[in-house]
Amino acid sequence: MAAAGPRRSVRGAVCLHLLLTFVIFSRAGEACKKVILNVPSKLEADKIIGRVNLEECFRSADLIRSSDPDFRVLNDGSVYAARAVALSDKKRSFTIWLSDKRKQTQKEVTVLLEHQKKVSKTRHTRETVLRRAKRRWAPIPCSMQENSLGPFPLFLQQVESDAAQNYTVFYSISGRGVDQEPLNLFYIERDTGNLFCTQPVDREEYDVFDLIAYASTADGYSADLPLPLPIRVEDENDNHPVFTEAIYNFEVLESSRPGTTVGVVCATDRDEPDTMHTRLKYSILQQTPRSPGLFSVHPSTGVITTVSHYLDREVVDKYSLIMKVQDMDGQFFGLIGTSTCIITVTDSNDNAPTFRQNAYEAFVEENAFNVEILRIPIEDKDLINTANWRVNFTILKGNENGHFKISTDKETNEGVLSVVKPLNYEENRQVNLEIGVNNEAPFARDIPRVTALNRALVTVHVRDLDEGPECTPAAQYVRIKENLAVGSKINGYKAYDPENRNGNGLRYKKLHDPKGWITIDEISGSIITSKILDREVETPKNELYNITVLAIDKDGRSCTGTLAVNIEDVNDNPPAILQEYVVICKPKMGYTDILAVDPDEPVHGAPFYFSLPNTSPEISRLWSLTKVNDTAARLSYQKNAGFQEYTIPITVKDRAGQAATKLLRVNLCECTHPTQCRATSRSAGVILGKWAILAILLGIALLFSVLLTLVCGVFGATKGKRFPEDLAQQNLIISNTEAPGDDRVCSANGFMTQTANNSSQGFCGTMGSGMKNGGQETIEMMKGGNQTLESCRGAGHHHTLDSCRGGHTEVDNCRYTYSEWHSFTQPRLGEKLHRCNQNEDRMPSQDYVLTYNYEGRGSPAGSVGCCSEKQEEDGLDFLNNLEPKFITLAEACTKR
């Protein structure tokens, strides 16, 4: 199909036959169900292969998609091959998705492509094969004028399809301006294909309309592919250029050179780009103040620059420019836009500070310091409170001794001249100063930095005062030899009166003397030694000995000074050996080094000379000294020296002959490290102190009191009844409640009582002390005829009480006095304690650790003792009602 252009060949009979076949199958199919299309095995690109009735399936569908990208589906249901497709299989299918965005619904149509049956060549040899030529219809370029005046509807062009030669074709269009905003701007005559516009169009809103033209037959089938139909809107110069800002604000330094960029203005035009309608030109309409013209603007770029060096902020600090922009490259008929440009001239340091007068005078009293004597005002035309206005003052001449200082008052910008070091009227009655000033910021113009205008002379007059004595210099030095005789007189500190330049009439006093070694003559200031000066006492050594002196005049005014005494050293100290006691481990150590020091100065010190003076022949035979360095010697022993502590005299002498002898204790020990011998020495040489002796005496007194108590008890027991030996250890005394037991208790008569069967067998005794002997354990128990477990011990280490039980079964009440119990148990306990207090060699041991065999894990009831002491005679009634807590003791007393 072509629009008013040359037509191509019509479709062949074969293509028409395929179309009719597709129509038959598509109508035979049921809507929204599977559709079968008979197609050849090879499909050409952009060739229609059939049509699907989509309206009957889903009339409100506004989105049509194909699941297979090889096929396209148009809104009228026409199916096209998007590219050349070769169908390898006999059948191929794809799905058409129909969606309604408003109702959020979707339906599917399955399309099945089947191969046409091949026709035998022998049967159709006479048939003519017609092939359809590929054909496209293209539009004639179409445009319309922006803001057209009509008449409307305005004819644009005619669209015509090649299929109109053989069929009745109806035309339609879609796209923006038809069924999309703006609606109904274009329409096409259904029968003729004439395209019309209904109203004027603004190109700045719609610059092109991309329409799509359709050609369809009377029965609704597409006669050809849809035709893209772009309609371009021709621009008209209907928009004024507009600056991007209504008011521009720029700044420029007043010292700027011609050609300095001030800023850039910019304008926009909505008309079509790259045309005369948008070719802009800039210019300056007006400058305020008008004269002189200081700025220019580039006509194409809008860059504003300076054209003169007459910018002076102190004269005019702000300019206003009316900027103009015009399209059509500035021609007189072009449209115009304007804007305002405010240019602020910023300050630069183009004005030097100046003094208001060339000379100043000031007065100050002598000896005054840290006082303000003069304020110097300054004039500067630059912007206030900026670096171009603030100034720095400098004293150029006259302050070589540092008596003065000048600073700047940050608020008033004045120079403040002060005296920081006292002036002496007698030395200098008048001082002439030269003051210079400049700004904090560098000067902007090429002129000398210091001119006649930024210098000033200041004359300072010093007023005389009647002042006190002066201690100058503050520290004076004197040399004194140590060990100088008491009462020796040496020159001391000298002060003077500045009025007469001498020290007559001054009195001196000592304010501070660290060691109290000297006194001061009040009239002359001379010092007198009151003690022997010892250089080695003063710390740190070789430092000056400082004495503070006060000088006073007749009016009571005073000054202080320091007298630094340098105490000269004399050789009054012999060298001294540092060690008192040394340990030499033989044979690992063959020697030890002896070190010596001398508190005197080095001239009286090392090198030292070590020697063994006339000593015993044994020391001389076993020990020898050799030099190591200037301050050390090596003490060595002979191989036949025995292990013992030696006292060896060693003499050490300095270079001036000052000598001293020291007795050095040397312990020649058999060890691997000296600390072992020291530990042994300490343990062997333990000496009891006074508190230890007192504790021993108290212990002896306590022991005598216990023995006295026992003697008294035995004497009283002779009057009581006799305590039978067979019941001596059958007393049970309450220990403590440590854990619950069962219903078996040990009665006071020594037999086990069981509530279950009322049997009265068992034995309740007291175990004596155990002593380890040959891997077995000996335990004494008193029952009847004083039997022991040693005679009844079974094989190995295990033993029981069954074999030791005697034949005595009589029941006694176990009621005896304390004295009877004590007289029976005391000798036996004493014997046990004596045996436990001996070591393995049967020797008494003061600190002997007893070893015990492993007796198994402890019971829940813990430890229970069967021996106790009672002060009352009838205090054993509790034995009649023992609680189950004594289960452990009861089990040990009965046969299992």
Sequence and secondary structure as in RCSB ss.txt:
>XXXX:A:sequence
MAAAGPRRSVRGAVCLHLLLTFVIFSRAGEACKKVILNVPSKLEADKIIGRVNLEECFRSADLIRSSDPDFRVLN
DGSVYAARAVALSDKKRSFTIWLSDKRKQTQKEVTVLLEHQKKVSKTRHTRETVLRRAKRRWAPIPCSMQENSLG
PFPLFLQQVESDAAQNYTVFYSISGRGVDQEPLNLFYIERDTGNLFCTQPVDREEYDVFDLIAYASTADGYSADL
PLPLPIRVEDENDNHPVFTEAIYNFEVLESSRPGTTVGVVCATDRDEPDTMHTRLKYSILQQTPRSPGLFSVHPS
TGVITTVSHYLDREVVDKYSLIMKVQDMDGQFFGLIGTSTCIITVTDSNDNAPTFRQNAYEAFVEENAFNVEILR
IPIEDKDLINTANWRVNFTILKGNENGHFKISTDKETNEGVLSVVKPLNYEENRQVNLEIGVNNEAPFARDIPRV
TALNRALVTVHVRDLDEGPECTPAAQYVRIKENLAVGSKINGYKAYDPENRNGNGLRYKKLHDPKGWITIDEISG
SIITSKILDREVETPKNELYNITVLAIDKDGRSCTGTLAVNIEDVNDNPPAILQEYVVICKPKMGYTDILAVDPD
EPVHGAPFYFSLPNTSPEISRLWSLTKVNDTAARLSYQKNAGFQEYTIPITVKDRAGQAATKLLRVNLCECTHPT
QCRATSRSAGVILGKWAILAILLGIALLFSVLLTLVCGVFGATKGKRFPEDLAQQNLIISNTEAPGDDRVCSANG
FMTQTANNSSQGFCGTMGSGMKNGGQETIEMMKGGNQTLESCRGAGHHHTLDSCRGGHTEVDNCRYTYSEWHSFT
QPRLGEKLHRCNQNEDRMPSQDYVLTYNYEGRGSPAGSVGCCSEKQEEDGLDFLNNLEPKFITLAEACTKR
>XXXX:A:secstr
  SSS       HHHHHHHHHHHHHHHHS TTS EEEEE SEE TT EEEE  HHHH TT  EEEESSTTEEE T
T EEEESS EE  SSEEEEEEEEEETTTTEEEEEEEEEEE     TTTTTTS              EEEETT   
 SSEEEEE   GGGGTS  EEEEEEBTTTBSSTTSEEE TTT EEEE S   TTT SEEEEEEEEE TTS BSS 
 EEEEEEEE  S    EES SEEEEEEETT  TT EEEE  EE  S TTSGGG  EEEEEEEES SS  EEE TT
T EEEE  S   TTT  EEEEEEEEESGGG TTS EEEEEEEEEEE  S S  EESSSEEEEEEETT  SEEEEE
E EE  S TTSTTT EEEEEEES TT  EEEEE TTT  EEEEE S   TTT SEEEEEEEEEESS  SSSS SS
 GGGEEEEEEEEE      B  SSEEEEEEETT  TT EE     BBTTTTB TT EEEEEE SS  EEE TTT 
 EEE S   TTTSSSTT  EEEEEEEE TTS EEEEEEEEEEE  S    EES SEEEEETTT  EEEEEEE SS
 GGGS S EEE  S  HHHHHHEEEEEEETTEEEEEE TT  SEEEEEEEEEE TTS EEEEEEEEEEE  SSHH
HHHHHHHHHT    HHHHHHHHHHHHHHHHHHHHHHHHHHHHTTS    GGGTT         S   S EE TTS
 EE TTT         B   EEETTEEE BB  TTT BSTTT  STT   SSTT  S          HHHHHHHH
HHHHHHHHHHHTB TTS B SS         S  TT    S    SSTT  GGGGG  GGGHHHHHHHS  
